[in-house]
Amino acid sequence: MTIPIWVFAVLIGIMISAYMAVKTGKEERKLEMESIEREGEIYMKRLEKEKDSRENHERVFEA
């Protein structure tokens, strides 16, 4: 019983497709994490500015 060559071609195609899917998934997760980190840094800077402005505002009323 001989296996046709097209069966091997299909199996190789499936393996390449699976590899590319895993590779792309990892890249997308990495990019998403970088984006989340940037957004977090921006949020923390905004909170710090708000905290500083509140402290300065309170000092004005204390004087």
N, CA, C, O and CB atoms as a CASP TS submission, in Angstrom:
PFRMAT TS
TARGET T0000
AUTHOR 0000-0000-0000
METHOD Language model
MODEL 1
PARENT N/A
ATOM      1  N   MET     1       0.848  -1.181   0.000  1.00  0.00           N
ATOM      2  CA  MET     1       0.000   0.000   0.000  1.00  0.00           C
ATOM      3  C   MET     1       0.888   1.238   0.000  1.00  0.00           C
ATOM      4  O   MET     1       1.666   1.461   0.928  1.00  0.00           O
ATOM      5  CB  MET     1      -0.962   0.002   1.223  1.00  0.00           C
ATOM      6  N   THR     2       0.764   2.012  -1.021  1.00  0.00           N
ATOM      7  CA  THR     2       1.578   3.206  -1.196  1.00  0.00           C
ATOM      8  C   THR     2       0.728   4.441  -0.904  1.00  0.00           C
ATOM      9  O   THR     2      -0.428   4.545  -1.313  1.00  0.00           O
ATOM     10  CB  THR     2       2.171   3.268  -2.630  1.00  0.00           C
ATOM     11  N   ILE     3       1.350   5.370  -0.181  1.00  0.00           N
ATOM     12  CA  ILE     3       0.646   6.617   0.149  1.00  0.00           C
ATOM     13  C   ILE     3       0.929   7.627  -0.961  1.00  0.00           C
ATOM     14  O   ILE     3       2.087   7.855  -1.314  1.00  0.00           O
ATOM     15  CB  ILE     3       1.093   7.179   1.558  1.00  0.00           C
ATOM     16  N   PRO     4      -0.115   8.228  -1.507  1.00  0.00           N
ATOM     17  CA  PRO     4       0.091   9.210  -2.584  1.00  0.00           C
ATOM     18  C   PRO     4       0.901  10.413  -2.092  1.00  0.00           C
ATOM     19  O   PRO     4       0.848  10.776  -0.917  1.00  0.00           O
ATOM     20  CB  PRO     4      -1.265   9.685  -3.141  1.00  0.00           C
ATOM     21  N   ILE     5       1.630  11.006  -2.989  1.00  0.00           N
ATOM     22  CA  ILE     5       2.493  12.134  -2.639  1.00  0.00           C
ATOM     23  C   ILE     5       1.686  13.350  -2.192  1.00  0.00           C
ATOM     24  O   ILE     5       2.176  14.153  -1.398  1.00  0.00           O
ATOM     25  CB  ILE     5       3.373  12.508  -3.824  1.00  0.00           C
ATOM     26  N   TRP     6       0.461  13.497  -2.686  1.00  0.00           N
ATOM     27  CA  TRP     6      -0.343  14.655  -2.298  1.00  0.00           C
ATOM     28  C   TRP     6      -0.713  14.604  -0.821  1.00  0.00           C
ATOM     29  O   TRP     6      -0.943  15.645  -0.205  1.00  0.00           O
ATOM     30  CB  TRP     6      -1.609  14.733  -3.150  1.00  0.00           C
ATOM     31  N   VAL     7      -0.772  13.397  -0.244  1.00  0.00           N
ATOM     32  CA  VAL     7      -1.069  13.270   1.190  1.00  0.00           C
ATOM     33  C   VAL     7       0.081  13.878   1.994  1.00  0.00           C
ATOM     34  O   VAL     7      -0.145  14.587   2.975  1.00  0.00           O
ATOM     35  CB  VAL     7      -1.291  11.770   1.590  1.00  0.00           C
ATOM     36  N   PHE     8       1.312  13.595   1.571  1.00  0.00           N
ATOM     37  CA  PHE     8       2.462  14.189   2.246  1.00  0.00           C
ATOM     38  C   PHE     8       2.452  15.713   2.102  1.00  0.00           C
ATOM     39  O   PHE     8       2.776  16.436   3.044  1.00  0.00           O
ATOM     40  CB  PHE     8       3.770  13.609   1.682  1.00  0.00           C
ATOM     41  N   ALA     9       2.081  16.184   0.928  1.00  0.00           N
ATOM     42  CA  ALA     9       2.019  17.630   0.699  1.00  0.00           C
ATOM     43  C   ALA     9       0.985  18.277   1.622  1.00  0.00           C
ATOM     44  O   ALA     9       1.223  19.352   2.173  1.00  0.00           O
ATOM     45  CB  ALA     9       1.677  17.931  -0.777  1.00  0.00           C
ATOM     46  N   VAL    10      -0.149  17.625   1.786  1.00  0.00           N
ATOM     47  CA  VAL    10      -1.196  18.156   2.669  1.00  0.00           C
ATOM     48  C   VAL    10      -0.712  18.166   4.115  1.00  0.00           C
ATOM     49  O   VAL    10      -0.931  19.143   4.831  1.00  0.00           O
ATOM     50  CB  VAL    10      -2.495  17.322   2.545  1.00  0.00           C
ATOM     51  N   LEU    11      -0.062  17.097   4.551  1.00  0.00           N
ATOM     52  CA  LEU    11       0.450  17.032   5.924  1.00  0.00           C
ATOM     53  C   LEU    11       1.508  18.104   6.174  1.00  0.00           C
ATOM     54  O   LEU    11       1.518  18.736   7.230  1.00  0.00           O
ATOM     55  CB  LEU    11       1.036  15.643   6.210  1.00  0.00           C
ATOM     56  N   ILE    12       2.384  18.306   5.217  1.00  0.00           N
ATOM     57  CA  ILE    12       3.397  19.354   5.359  1.00  0.00           C
ATOM     58  C   ILE    12       2.722  20.726   5.413  1.00  0.00           C
ATOM     59  O   ILE    12       3.135  21.588   6.188  1.00  0.00           O
ATOM     60  CB  ILE    12       4.418  19.296   4.189  1.00  0.00           C
ATOM     61  N   GLY    13       1.702  20.928   4.606  1.00  0.00           N
ATOM     62  CA  GLY    13       0.961  22.189   4.634  1.00  0.00           C
ATOM     63  C   GLY    13       0.295  22.431   5.977  1.00  0.00           C
ATOM     64  O   GLY    13       0.285  23.556   6.476  1.00  0.00           O
ATOM     65  N   ILE    14      -0.258  21.382   6.559  1.00  0.00           N
ATOM     66  CA  ILE    14      -0.897  21.503   7.878  1.00  0.00           C
ATOM     67  C   ILE    14       0.143  21.863   8.928  1.00  0.00           C
ATOM     68  O   ILE    14      -0.103  22.716   9.781  1.00  0.00           O
ATOM     69  CB  ILE    14      -1.620  20.185   8.267  1.00  0.00           C
ATOM     70  N   MET    15       1.296  21.223   8.871  1.00  0.00           N
ATOM     71  CA  MET    15       2.348  21.498   9.853  1.00  0.00           C
ATOM     72  C   MET    15       2.868  22.930   9.716  1.00  0.00           C
ATOM     73  O   MET    15       3.097  23.605  10.720  1.00  0.00           O
ATOM     74  CB  MET    15       3.507  20.497   9.691  1.00  0.00           C
ATOM     75  N   ILE    16       3.053  23.390   8.499  1.00  0.00           N
ATOM     76  CA  ILE    16       3.510  24.767   8.286  1.00  0.00           C
ATOM     77  C   ILE    16       2.455  25.756   8.775  1.00  0.00           C
ATOM     78  O   ILE    16       2.784  26.771   9.388  1.00  0.00           O
ATOM     79  CB  ILE    16       3.826  25.014   6.791  1.00  0.00           C
ATOM     80  N   SER    17       1.204  25.458   8.504  1.00  0.00           N
ATOM     81  CA  SER    17       0.117  26.329   8.945  1.00  0.00           C
ATOM     82  C   SER    17       0.061  26.408  10.470  1.00  0.00           C
ATOM     83  O   SER    17      -0.123  27.490  11.028  1.00  0.00           O
ATOM     84  CB  SER    17      -1.224  25.830   8.392  1.00  0.00           C
ATOM     85  N   ALA    18       0.218  25.279  11.140  1.00  0.00           N
ATOM     86  CA  ALA    18       0.206  25.261  12.603  1.00  0.00           C
ATOM     87  C   ALA    18       1.379  26.063  13.156  1.00  0.00           C
ATOM     88  O   ALA    18       1.216  26.829  14.105  1.00  0.00           O
ATOM     89  CB  ALA    18       0.254  23.813  13.130  1.00  0.00           C
ATOM     90  N   TYR    19       2.541  25.892  12.574  1.00  0.00           N
ATOM     91  CA  TYR    19       3.724  26.642  13.017  1.00  0.00           C
ATOM     92  C   TYR    19       3.499  28.147  12.871  1.00  0.00           C
ATOM     93  O   TYR    19       3.795  28.915  13.786  1.00  0.00           O
ATOM     94  CB  TYR    19       4.971  26.211  12.211  1.00  0.00           C
ATOM     95  N   MET    20       2.981  28.557  11.734  1.00  0.00           N
ATOM     96  CA  MET    20       2.744  29.981  11.498  1.00  0.00           C
ATOM     97  C   MET    20       1.685  30.532  12.452  1.00  0.00           C
ATOM     98  O   MET    20       1.790  31.672  12.905  1.00  0.00           O
ATOM     99  CB  MET    20       2.316  30.215  10.046  1.00  0.00           C
ATOM    100  N   ALA    21       0.673  29.735  12.755  1.00  0.00           N
ATOM    101  CA  ALA    21      -0.365  30.186  13.686  1.00  0.00           C
ATOM    102  C   ALA    21       0.225  30.416  15.074  1.00  0.00           C
ATOM    103  O   ALA    21      -0.087  31.414  15.724  1.00  0.00           O
ATOM    104  CB  ALA    21      -1.515  29.158  13.758  1.00  0.00           C
ATOM    105  N   VAL    22       1.070  29.504  15.529  1.00  0.00           N
ATOM    106  CA  VAL    22       1.699  29.648  16.844  1.00  0.00           C
ATOM    107  C   VAL    22       2.634  30.851  16.851  1.00  0.00           C
ATOM    108  O   VAL    22       2.629  31.640  17.795  1.00  0.00           O
ATOM    109  CB  VAL    22       2.471  28.364  17.225  1.00  0.00           C
ATOM    110  N   LYS    23       3.426  30.989  15.814  1.00  0.00           N
ATOM    111  CA  LYS    23       4.374  32.103  15.716  1.00  0.00           C
ATOM    112  C   LYS    23       3.646  33.446  15.717  1.00  0.00           C
ATOM    113  O   LYS    23       4.045  34.368  16.429  1.00  0.00           O
ATOM    114  CB  LYS    23       5.229  31.969  14.446  1.00  0.00           C
ATOM    115  N   THR    24       2.594  33.557  14.932  1.00  0.00           N
ATOM    116  CA  THR    24       1.823  34.794  14.861  1.00  0.00           C
ATOM    117  C   THR    24       1.148  35.096  16.199  1.00  0.00           C
ATOM    118  O   THR    24       1.097  36.252  16.619  1.00  0.00           O
ATOM    119  CB  THR    24       0.772  34.705  13.747  1.00  0.00           C
ATOM    120  N   GLY    25       0.636  34.073  16.862  1.00  0.00           N
ATOM    121  CA  GLY    25       0.005  34.265  18.164  1.00  0.00           C
ATOM    122  C   GLY    25       0.975  34.827  19.183  1.00  0.00           C
ATOM    123  O   GLY    25       0.626  35.728  19.946  1.00  0.00           O
ATOM    124  N   LYS    26       2.199  34.300  19.201  1.00  0.00           N
ATOM    125  CA  LYS    26       3.208  34.805  20.135  1.00  0.00           C
ATOM    126  C   LYS    26       3.540  36.263  19.842  1.00  0.00           C
ATOM    127  O   LYS    26       3.652  37.075  20.760  1.00  0.00           O
ATOM    128  CB  LYS    26       4.481  33.952  20.064  1.00  0.00           C
ATOM    129  N   GLU    27       3.696  36.595  18.562  1.00  0.00           N
ATOM    130  CA  GLU    27       4.013  37.974  18.191  1.00  0.00           C
ATOM    131  C   GLU    27       2.887  38.921  18.585  1.00  0.00           C
ATOM    132  O   GLU    27       3.145  40.020  19.077  1.00  0.00           O
ATOM    133  CB  GLU    27       4.279  38.075  16.688  1.00  0.00           C
ATOM    134  N   GLU    28       1.648  38.507  18.376  1.00  0.00           N
ATOM    135  CA  GLU    28       0.509  39.358  18.732  1.00  0.00           C
ATOM    136  C   GLU    28       0.426  39.562  20.237  1.00  0.00           C
ATOM    137  O   GLU    28       0.137  40.667  20.696  1.00  0.00           O
ATOM    138  CB  GLU    28      -0.797  38.748  18.214  1.00  0.00           C
ATOM    139  N   ARG    29       0.677  38.502  21.017  1.00  0.00           N
ATOM    140  CA  ARG    29       0.658  38.642  22.473  1.00  0.00           C
ATOM    141  C   ARG    29       1.743  39.601  22.937  1.00  0.00           C
ATOM    142  O   ARG    29       1.521  40.409  23.839  1.00  0.00           O
ATOM    143  CB  ARG    29       0.837  37.278  23.147  1.00  0.00           C
ATOM    144  N   LYS    30       2.918  39.508  22.319  1.00  0.00           N
ATOM    145  CA  LYS    30       4.017  40.397  22.688  1.00  0.00           C
ATOM    146  C   LYS    30       3.648  41.850  22.400  1.00  0.00           C
ATOM    147  O   LYS    30       3.850  42.723  23.244  1.00  0.00           O
ATOM    148  CB  LYS    30       5.302  40.011  21.933  1.00  0.00           C
ATOM    149  N   LEU    31       3.111  42.107  21.212  1.00  0.00           N
ATOM    150  CA  LEU    31       2.710  43.470  20.860  1.00  0.00           C
ATOM    151  C   LEU    31       1.608  43.983  21.780  1.00  0.00           C
ATOM    152  O   LEU    31       1.611  45.151  22.169  1.00  0.00           O
ATOM    153  CB  LEU    31       2.243  43.526  19.408  1.00  0.00           C
ATOM    154  N   GLU    32       0.669  43.109  22.126  1.00  0.00           N
ATOM    155  CA  GLU    32      -0.422  43.506  23.012  1.00  0.00           C
ATOM    156  C   GLU    32       0.105  43.866  24.398  1.00  0.00           C
ATOM    157  O   GLU    32      -0.343  44.842  25.000  1.00  0.00           O
ATOM    158  CB  GLU    32      -1.462  42.384  23.117  1.00  0.00           C
ATOM    159  N   MET    33       1.058  43.080  24.907  1.00  0.00           N
ATOM    160  CA  MET    33       1.625  43.377  26.222  1.00  0.00           C
ATOM    161  C   MET    33       2.388  44.702  26.201  1.00  0.00           C
ATOM    162  O   MET    33       2.313  45.472  27.158  1.00  0.00           O
ATOM    163  CB  MET    33       2.554  42.237  26.675  1.00  0.00           C
ATOM    164  N   GLU    34       3.118  44.973  25.122  1.00  0.00           N
ATOM    165  CA  GLU    34       3.827  46.245  25.017  1.00  0.00           C
ATOM    166  C   GLU    34       2.840  47.406  25.003  1.00  0.00           C
ATOM    167  O   GLU    34       3.082  48.438  25.628  1.00  0.00           O
ATOM    168  CB  GLU    34       4.702  46.274  23.755  1.00  0.00           C
ATOM    169  N   SER    35       1.739  47.240  24.298  1.00  0.00           N
ATOM    170  CA  SER    35       0.721  48.285  24.236  1.00  0.00           C
ATOM    171  C   SER    35       0.098  48.508  25.614  1.00  0.00           C
ATOM    172  O   SER    35      -0.117  49.648  26.026  1.00  0.00           O
ATOM    173  CB  SER    35      -0.368  47.918  23.208  1.00  0.00           C
ATOM    174  N   ILE    36      -0.188  47.426  26.317  1.00  0.00           N
ATOM    175  CA  ILE    36      -0.772  47.533  27.657  1.00  0.00           C
ATOM    176  C   ILE    36       0.198  48.235  28.602  1.00  0.00           C
ATOM    177  O   ILE    36      -0.214  49.069  29.409  1.00  0.00           O
ATOM    178  CB  ILE    36      -1.138  46.135  28.207  1.00  0.00           C
ATOM    179  N   GLU    37       1.487  47.901  28.504  1.00  0.00           N
ATOM    180  CA  GLU    37       2.479  48.549  29.360  1.00  0.00           C
ATOM    181  C   GLU    37       2.561  50.047  29.075  1.00  0.00           C
ATOM    182  O   GLU    37       2.654  50.848  30.005  1.00  0.00           O
ATOM    183  CB  GLU    37       3.854  47.901  29.166  1.00  0.00           C
ATOM    184  N   ARG    38       2.526  50.434  27.790  1.00  0.00           N
ATOM    185  CA  ARG    38       2.556  51.858  27.449  1.00  0.00           C
ATOM    186  C   ARG    38       1.340  52.573  28.017  1.00  0.00           C
ATOM    187  O   ARG    38       1.462  53.657  28.587  1.00  0.00           O
ATOM    188  CB  ARG    38       2.618  52.049  25.926  1.00  0.00           C
ATOM    189  N   GLU    39       0.161  51.966  27.860  1.00  0.00           N
ATOM    190  CA  GLU    39      -1.056  52.583  28.385  1.00  0.00           C
ATOM    191  C   GLU    39      -0.989  52.704  29.900  1.00  0.00           C
ATOM    192  O   GLU    39      -1.442  53.700  30.465  1.00  0.00           O
ATOM    193  CB  GLU    39      -2.291  51.772  27.973  1.00  0.00           C
ATOM    194  N   GLY    40      -0.427  51.696  30.561  1.00  0.00           N
ATOM    195  CA  GLY    40      -0.281  51.741  32.014  1.00  0.00           C
ATOM    196  C   GLY    40       0.651  52.853  32.452  1.00  0.00           C
ATOM    197  O   GLY    40       0.384  53.542  33.436  1.00  0.00           O
ATOM    198  N   GLU    41       1.749  53.030  31.723  1.00  0.00           N
ATOM    199  CA  GLU    41       2.682  54.107  32.059  1.00  0.00           C
ATOM    200  C   GLU    41       2.024  55.467  31.894  1.00  0.00           C
ATOM    201  O   GLU    41       2.202  56.351  32.732  1.00  0.00           O
ATOM    202  CB  GLU    41       3.938  54.022  31.187  1.00  0.00           C
ATOM    203  N   ILE    42       1.272  55.637  30.827  1.00  0.00           N
ATOM    204  CA  ILE    42       0.569  56.902  30.601  1.00  0.00           C
ATOM    205  C   ILE    42      -0.429  57.149  31.731  1.00  0.00           C
ATOM    206  O   ILE    42      -0.537  58.268  32.231  1.00  0.00           O
ATOM    207  CB  ILE    42      -0.156  56.892  29.228  1.00  0.00           C
ATOM    208  N   TYR    43      -1.155  56.111  32.130  1.00  0.00           N
ATOM    209  CA  TYR    43      -2.142  56.240  33.203  1.00  0.00           C
ATOM    210  C   TYR    43      -1.460  56.613  34.520  1.00  0.00           C
ATOM    211  O   TYR    43      -1.945  57.477  35.250  1.00  0.00           O
ATOM    212  CB  TYR    43      -2.937  54.929  33.367  1.00  0.00           C
ATOM    213  N   MET    44      -0.332  55.957  34.822  1.00  0.00           N
ATOM    214  CA  MET    44       0.364  56.246  36.072  1.00  0.00           C
ATOM    215  C   MET    44       0.909  57.676  36.074  1.00  0.00           C
ATOM    216  O   MET    44       0.883  58.342  37.109  1.00  0.00           O
ATOM    217  CB  MET    44       1.506  55.240  36.295  1.00  0.00           C
ATOM    218  N   LYS    45       1.401  58.155  34.931  1.00  0.00           N
ATOM    219  CA  LYS    45       1.874  59.539  34.858  1.00  0.00           C
ATOM    220  C   LYS    45       0.724  60.504  35.089  1.00  0.00           C
ATOM    221  O   LYS    45       0.884  61.514  35.775  1.00  0.00           O
ATOM    222  CB  LYS    45       2.536  59.817  33.498  1.00  0.00           C
ATOM    223  N   ARG    46      -0.439  60.197  34.516  1.00  0.00           N
ATOM    224  CA  ARG    46      -1.600  61.064  34.697  1.00  0.00           C
ATOM    225  C   ARG    46      -2.028  61.088  36.166  1.00  0.00           C
ATOM    226  O   ARG    46      -2.372  62.144  36.697  1.00  0.00           O
ATOM    227  CB  ARG    46      -2.768  60.595  33.807  1.00  0.00           C
ATOM    228  N   LEU    47      -2.006  59.920  36.822  1.00  0.00           N
ATOM    229  CA  LEU    47      -2.351  59.882  38.243  1.00  0.00           C
ATOM    230  C   LEU    47      -1.359  60.693  39.071  1.00  0.00           C
ATOM    231  O   LEU    47      -1.749  61.405  39.996  1.00  0.00           O
ATOM    232  CB  LEU    47      -2.394  58.433  38.744  1.00  0.00           C
ATOM    233  N   GLU    48      -0.077  60.582  38.734  1.00  0.00           N
ATOM    234  CA  GLU    48       0.943  61.327  39.463  1.00  0.00           C
ATOM    235  C   GLU    48       0.749  62.833  39.287  1.00  0.00           C
ATOM    236  O   GLU    48       0.876  63.588  40.251  1.00  0.00           O
ATOM    237  CB  GLU    48       2.344  60.914  38.993  1.00  0.00           C
ATOM    238  N   LYS    49       0.445  63.273  38.072  1.00  0.00           N
ATOM    239  CA  LYS    49       0.191  64.696  37.831  1.00  0.00           C
ATOM    240  C   LYS    49      -1.025  65.167  38.620  1.00  0.00           C
ATOM    241  O   LYS    49      -1.013  66.250  39.205  1.00  0.00           O
ATOM    242  CB  LYS    49      -0.016  64.962  36.329  1.00  0.00           C
ATOM    243  N   GLU    50      -2.073  64.349  38.634  1.00  0.00           N
ATOM    244  CA  GLU    50      -3.283  64.716  39.368  1.00  0.00           C
ATOM    245  C   GLU    50      -2.993  64.814  40.861  1.00  0.00           C
ATOM    246  O   GLU    50      -3.481  65.723  41.532  1.00  0.00           O
ATOM    247  CB  GLU    50      -4.403  63.694  39.110  1.00  0.00           C
ATOM    248  N   LYS    51      -2.207  63.889  41.376  1.00  0.00           N
ATOM    249  CA  LYS    51      -1.847  63.902  42.791  1.00  0.00           C
ATOM    250  C   LYS    51      -1.043  65.159  43.116  1.00  0.00           C
ATOM    251  O   LYS    51      -1.293  65.819  44.125  1.00  0.00           O
ATOM    252  CB  LYS    51      -1.042  62.635  43.161  1.00  0.00           C
ATOM    253  N   ASP    52      -0.079  65.487  42.256  1.00  0.00           N
ATOM    254  CA  ASP    52       0.725  66.691  42.472  1.00  0.00           C
ATOM    255  C   ASP    52      -0.136  67.947  42.423  1.00  0.00           C
ATOM    256  O   ASP    52       0.038  68.855  43.236  1.00  0.00           O
ATOM    257  CB  ASP    52       1.839  66.782  41.428  1.00  0.00           C
ATOM    258  N   SER    53      -1.063  67.997  41.473  1.00  0.00           N
ATOM    259  CA  SER    53      -1.907  69.189  41.370  1.00  0.00           C
ATOM    260  C   SER    53      -2.819  69.313  42.587  1.00  0.00           C
ATOM    261  O   SER    53      -3.086  70.423  43.047  1.00  0.00           O
ATOM    262  CB  SER    53      -2.745  69.146  40.081  1.00  0.00           C
ATOM    263  N   ARG    54      -3.302  68.180  43.116  1.00  0.00           N
ATOM    264  CA  ARG    54      -4.135  68.240  44.323  1.00  0.00           C
ATOM    265  C   ARG    54      -3.324  68.718  45.520  1.00  0.00           C
ATOM    266  O   ARG    54      -3.809  69.508  46.329  1.00  0.00           O
ATOM    267  CB  ARG    54      -4.754  66.864  44.623  1.00  0.00           C
ATOM    268  N   GLU    55      -2.076  68.235  45.633  1.00  0.00           N
ATOM    269  CA  GLU    55      -1.229  68.660  46.744  1.00  0.00           C
ATOM    270  C   GLU    55      -0.920  70.151  46.643  1.00  0.00           C
ATOM    271  O   GLU    55      -0.934  70.858  47.650  1.00  0.00           O
ATOM    272  CB  GLU    55       0.076  67.845  46.772  1.00  0.00           C
ATOM    273  N   ASN    56      -0.643  70.628  45.443  1.00  0.00           N
ATOM    274  CA  ASN    56      -0.373  72.058  45.256  1.00  0.00           C
ATOM    275  C   ASN    56      -1.624  72.878  45.540  1.00  0.00           C
ATOM    276  O   ASN    56      -1.537  73.965  46.112  1.00  0.00           O
ATOM    277  CB  ASN    56       0.130  72.334  43.826  1.00  0.00           C
ATOM    278  N   HIS    57      -2.776  72.370  45.147  1.00  0.00           N
ATOM    279  CA  HIS    57      -4.039  73.068  45.389  1.00  0.00           C
ATOM    280  C   HIS    57      -4.304  73.164  46.890  1.00  0.00           C
ATOM    281  O   HIS    57      -4.775  74.199  47.362  1.00  0.00           O
ATOM    282  CB  HIS    57      -5.209  72.345  44.677  1.00  0.00           C
ATOM    283  N   GLU    58      -4.010  72.107  47.647  1.00  0.00           N
ATOM    284  CA  GLU    58      -4.225  72.121  49.096  1.00  0.00           C
ATOM    285  C   GLU    58      -3.264  73.092  49.768  1.00  0.00           C
ATOM    286  O   GLU    58      -3.639  73.742  50.744  1.00  0.00           O
ATOM    287  CB  GLU    58      -4.053  70.710  49.684  1.00  0.00           C
ATOM    288  N   ARG    59      -2.040  73.207  49.275  1.00  0.00           N
ATOM    289  CA  ARG    59      -1.065  74.128  49.856  1.00  0.00           C
ATOM    290  C   ARG    59      -1.510  75.578  49.688  1.00  0.00           C
ATOM    291  O   ARG    59      -1.250  76.412  50.556  1.00  0.00           O
ATOM    292  CB  ARG    59       0.311  73.922  49.213  1.00  0.00           C
ATOM    293  N   VAL    60      -2.167  75.876  48.596  1.00  0.00           N
ATOM    294  CA  VAL    60      -2.653  77.236  48.359  1.00  0.00           C
ATOM    295  C   VAL    60      -3.687  77.598  49.417  1.00  0.00           C
ATOM    296  O   VAL    60      -3.686  78.720  49.923  1.00  0.00           O
ATOM    297  CB  VAL    60      -3.258  77.370  46.936  1.00  0.00           C
ATOM    298  N   PHE    61      -4.565  76.663  49.757  1.00  0.00           N
ATOM    299  CA  PHE    61      -5.603  76.942  50.750  1.00  0.00           C
ATOM    300  C   PHE    61      -5.051  76.972  52.166  1.00  0.00           C
ATOM    301  O   PHE    61      -5.630  77.627  53.032  1.00  0.00           O
ATOM    302  CB  PHE    61      -6.703  75.907  50.657  1.00  0.00           C
ATOM    303  N   GLU    62      -3.937  76.275  52.425  1.00  0.00           N
ATOM    304  CA  GLU    62      -3.353  76.280  53.765  1.00  0.00           C
ATOM    305  C   GLU    62      -2.681  77.613  54.069  1.00  0.00           C
ATOM    306  O   GLU    62      -2.659  78.043  55.222  1.00  0.00           O
ATOM    307  CB  GLU    62      -2.345  75.141  53.910  1.00  0.00           C
ATOM    308  N   ALA    63      -2.144  78.258  53.071  1.00  0.00           N
ATOM    309  CA  ALA    63      -1.383  79.497  53.290  1.00  0.00           C
ATOM    310  C   ALA    63      -2.259  80.670  53.581  1.00  0.00           C
ATOM    311  O   ALA    63      -1.761  81.777  53.786  1.00  0.00           O
ATOM    312  CB  ALA    63      -0.537  79.808  52.103  1.00  0.00           C
TER
END
